[in-house]
């Protein structure tokens, strides 16, 4: 094997492309990222609208989590994003705690709780997250936090990451719907 990624597998895993961290972003880019984050709850709601228990139990892509696990993951991940933003705003270069997302989706709540509960959670988190982000002065987006695995990142970079992350997983669900 040459070590090059399998293009078809990569297209399934990263349907909107891989996240590319940029050193900085413009005021316009930042506003667009925040707008995307604000739109994600409605986009997720539309993506899962009308799905049934068989759909939720199906993998969203070959070898992937179930649609149910994916929706729960989005709520878990974006709850962590919200906390990370608040830590970066209230502490000096906090080191955040990574988590094992595969272990989280394997916990009982990801099987026993309706994905609609996580949609509600995702929606509430986003309302608060967007309110915080829209209240910031431009200089505050340069505040940093440290991820033990990927190093320092600014709030601008974190906002860009979660704009990508939510859109990335909504697209996974849309592709699942298109393939069934």
C-alpha positions in Angstrom: 0.0 0.0 0.0 1.4 3.4 -0.9 0.1 5.3 2.1 -2.1 7.6 0.0 -5.7 7.9 1.1 -8.5 6.0 -0.6 -10.3 8.8 -2.4 -13.7 7.0 -2.3 -13.4 6.3 1.5 -12.2 9.8 2.1 -15.2 11.2 0.2 -17.5 9.2 2.5 -15.7 10.2 5.6 -15.2 13.9 4.6 -18.0 14.8 2.2 -17.3 18.6 2.5 -13.6 18.0 2.7 -11.2 17.8 5.6 -11.0 20.7 8.0 -8.1 23.0 7.2 -6.9 25.2 10.1 -6.0 28.7 9.0 -3.6 31.0 10.9 -6.2 33.8 10.8 -9.6 34.7 9.4 -11.1 38.0 8.3 -14.1 39.7 10.0 -16.2 38.5 7.1 -15.1 34.9 7.4 -15.7 35.0 11.2 -19.2 36.3 10.6 -19.8 33.5 8.1 -18.6 30.8 10.5 -20.9 32.2 13.2 -23.8 32.3 10.8 -23.1 28.7 9.8 -23.1 27.6 13.5 -26.4 29.5 14.0 -27.9 27.6 11.1 -26.8 24.2 12.1 -29.7 23.3 14.4 -32.2 24.0 11.7 -30.1 22.1 9.2 -29.8 19.1 11.5 -33.5 19.1 12.2 -34.2 19.1 8.5 -31.7 16.3 7.9 -33.3 14.0 10.4 -36.9 15.0 9.8 -39.0 11.9 9.0 -36.3 9.4 9.9 -37.6 6.3 11.7 -36.1 3.9 14.1 -34.6 1.7 11.3 -32.9 4.8 9.9 -31.5 5.8 13.3 -30.1 2.3 13.7 -28.4 2.3 10.3 -24.8 3.4 9.8 -24.7 6.8 8.2 -21.8 5.6 6.0 -20.1 2.2 5.5 -18.1 1.5 8.6 -19.5 4.6 10.4 -21.6 5.1 13.5 -25.3 4.8 13.3 -27.3 7.9 12.5 -28.5 7.9 16.1 -24.9 7.9 17.4 -24.0 10.6 15.0 -26.8 12.9 16.2 -25.8 12.3 19.8 -22.1 12.9 18.9 -23.0 16.3 17.5 -24.7 17.4 20.7 -21.7 16.0 22.8 -19.1 17.6 20.6 -20.8 21.0 20.4 -21.4 21.0 24.2 -17.7 20.6 24.5 -17.1 23.5 22.0 -19.4 25.8 24.1 -17.5 25.0 27.3 -14.1 25.4 25.5 -15.2 28.9 24.3 -16.2 29.9 27.8 -12.9 28.5 29.2 -10.9 30.5 26.6 -12.8 33.6 27.5 -12.4 33.3 31.3 -9.0 31.6 31.7 -5.5 32.4 30.5 -4.7 29.9 27.7 -6.5 27.0 29.3 -5.6 23.4 28.4 -8.8 21.7 27.4 -9.6 18.1 28.0 -9.9 15.9 24.9 -12.4 13.0 25.0 -12.7 9.7 23.3 -15.7 10.3 21.0 -15.9 6.6 20.1 -16.2 5.7 23.7 -18.8 8.4 24.3 -21.1 7.1 21.4 -20.8 3.6 22.8 -22.3 4.6 26.1 -25.9 3.7 26.9 -27.4 7.1 26.4 -26.5 7.0 22.7 -28.7 3.9 22.3 -31.5 4.5 24.8 -32.2 8.2 24.3 -34.1 9.6 21.3 -31.9 11.5 18.9 -34.6 14.3 19.2 -33.3 14.9 22.8 -29.9 15.6 21.3 -31.4 17.8 18.7 -33.0 19.8 21.5 -29.7 19.9 23.3 -27.8 20.9 20.2 -30.3 23.7 19.5 -30.0 25.1 23.0 -26.2 24.9 23.0 -26.1 26.7 19.7 -28.4 29.5 20.9 -26.1 30.1 23.8 -22.9 29.7 21.8 -24.0 32.1 19.1 -25.0 34.6 21.7 -21.6 34.5 23.3 -19.8 34.7 19.9 -21.9 37.6 18.7 -21.1 39.5 21.9 -17.3 39.4 21.5 -15.0 42.2 20.5 -12.8 41.3 17.5 -9.7 41.1 19.7 -11.3 38.4 21.9 -11.2 36.0 19.0 -7.4 35.9 19.3 -7.6 34.4 22.8 -6.1 30.9 22.8 -6.7 27.6 24.3 -4.5 24.5 24.2 -5.6 21.2 23.0 -3.1 18.5 24.3 -3.2 16.7 20.9 -3.2 19.5 18.4 -1.6 22.4 20.3 -2.7 26.0 20.7 -5.7 27.4 18.8 -7.4 30.7 18.8 -11.1 31.2 19.3 -11.2 32.1 15.6 -9.8 28.7 14.8 -12.2 27.0 17.1 -15.2 28.8 15.6 -14.0 27.7 12.1 -13.6 24.1 13.3 -17.1 23.9 14.7 -18.7 25.6 11.7 -17.0 22.9 9.6 -17.8 20.1 12.1 -21.6 20.7 12.2 -21.8 21.1 8.5 -19.7 18.0 8.0 -22.0 15.8 10.0 -25.2 17.3 8.7 -23.9 16.4 5.2 -23.3 12.8 6.4 -27.0 12.5 7.3 -28.1 14.1 4.0 -25.9 11.6 2.1 -27.4 8.8 4.1 -30.9 9.9 3.2 -29.9 10.2 -0.5 -28.6 6.7 -0.5 -31.5 4.8 1.1 
